[in-house]
Amino acid sequence: MSHNRVMLLTALAMLAFAANSLLCRMALKETGIDAASFTTIRIASGALMLWLIVLIRGGGIGGQGSWRSGFALFAYAAAFSYAYVSLPAAVGALLLFGAVQATMIGYGMVRGERFNPRQTLGLALACGGLIGLLLPGLSAPPLAGATLMIAAGVAWGVYSLRGRGGSNATAATAGNFIRALPFAAALSLAMLSRTTLDTAGIGYAIASGALASGLGYAIWYTALPGLRATNAATVQLSVPVIATLGGAVFLDEAITTRLVLASIAVLGGIALVITGRQHGK
């Protein structure tokens, strides 16, 4: 695959990942859909899109994915939706990304990975940024929403760790989306008395599942073999930035000084940890 095509696919994938935050926040802020219904429709449409992609490529889903990964995927999607009932898109994207990376970094440390001084500085900077973002104040995010988004990030980190080293990432993701469906349906059933739907909300949920999630993951997995491991990790730093700009443009969200400083600390710190791995070799 040519370098230009890899870069184009990578850019499209990052836009898709950021769009998930924007679509979810727009749906739960500006339409009548409830968080449980958004989650179920997102997962169902994502499963359908991924199944079609695998089918078109001449593959199959049989035996791909696992129930544990499917539950982790559901836990991420449900906490993500409920968090965006109250969180701005930009804050949510930053908390999600920080929690995902913290989970994966923590796993590496438990497994015996040792940090060099550059990585230690990066970790301290990222943790300080997250603490600064969550400290009480006028521009602090709602605690319940922030806690849910951190939980979503932990669940996605677990999901990512479980999926490492798979031979067919797109088929495995399709299998996991299908396995996540019963959990999402159970949530919707449990919340049936609070179910509210409208056309716009359903449309946002389908777009989030089919395009930003299903198609976005398929594009990312296509680009991934053409990227070095460090580049693949660092390019994802762009997602919270894209979400912040999109939130300002499409949702009229304020870009506060606290958010800017926290973003610089968190994303800069994580960049030091990621690039420190390569630097330390």
Number of C-alpha atoms within 10 A of each C-alpha: 9 7 10 9 12 19 14 12 19 24 18 17 25 23 18 24 24 25 24 25 29 26 24 27 27 22 25 22 18 12 17 16 22 23 27 26 26 31 29 26 25 32 31 23 22 29 25 16 21 29 23 16 19 18 13 10 9 8 14 17 19 9 9 17 24 19 14 15 25 24 21 23 26 28 22 25 26 26 22 31 27 23 28 27 17 18 23 26 28 28 27 29 27 27 25 27 26 26 23 23 21 20 21 17 18 13 15 13 12 10 9 9 12 12 17 14 13 17 22 16 17 25 24 15 22 27 20 16 24 19 13 17 25 20 13 12 9 6 14 15 20 14 15 12 22 23 16 23 31 25 22 30 29 24 26 27 25 20 22 16 14 15 17 9 8 12 10 15 19 26 24 24 26 28 24 26 30 24 22 26 22 16 18 25 18 13 18 21 14 12 14 12 8 14 16 15 14 12 11 15 25 20 16 24 31 24 22 30 29 23 22 26 25 29 22 26 23 24 21 22 17 17 22 16 12 17 15 10 12 14 13 16 15 17 14 19 20 16 22 26 19 21 26 28 18 20 25 16 11 11 17 11 15 15 14 10 10 16 22 15 13 24 25 15 23 29 24 18 24 28 21 22 27 22 17 20 16 10 12 11 5
